[in-house]
């Protein structure tokens, strides 16, 4: 039975483009955070990937806290350089992520030909540190096929001169950078992300990231003709959180990333019955 501790909205909107199914996940109050997330993204299953097994004395690595800037509860993702790892399976990286997957409702899994808009907010700490290896905060990944281990789209934070946020892409297993922005623009401030993908061999991709405080557009990229479907895939799904390499732990510190207002809106063709 679904409880009142989570907030989910499933909306079917009539539009000229067809029907749009939208699922929203919002934080509500401290406690039962994993249960709240699972009840929306995969009722009866588990979509939370955390290193709690390696760091039980800390407790849950995703929680709900009140944020004074947004004036609402938000999700807090916490990563510790030691002893966090990747679910006690891999020791060279750490993962604090949520996702949709095979046991999620169909409207949360993108299939070929569908257009999906993902929206969310996130905030990096003012002193957020990166390394020369990967620190991902968002991925779009395929399930099934020879390329499922390689994300199609990734937002990753990279140590450079200056540090930057990168938009990475591949239709196979060789990622390239499509766009980048100065990471200093993202530190200590809430940003709003809108990402729209038409999934297909001749698909399209667009993303806009805007500072909520200033309204300034921090990253704006679109491509109307892009292969957005990895061969052999059954479906594509999103991931959000902190997924980072421990190859250079000396460059890292314990980090907190805040997330809020996850939305997945899937456009589907209207149908009629005889």
Secondary structure, DSSP 8 states (H G I E B T S, - for coil): ---TTSEEEEEEEEETTEEEEEEEEE--SSS-HHHHHHHHHSTTS--EE--TTT-TTT--SEEEEEETTTTEEEEEEEE-TTT--BTTTBSSEEEEEEE--TTS-GGGSB-TT-EEEEEEEEEE-TT----SS-EEEEEEEEESSTTTTS-SEEEEEE-SSS-EEEEEE-SSS--EEEEEEEGGGTBTSEEEEEEEEE-STTEEEEEEEEETTT--EEEEEEEEEE----TT-SEEEEEEEEEEE-TTGGG---EEEEEEEEEEEEEE------
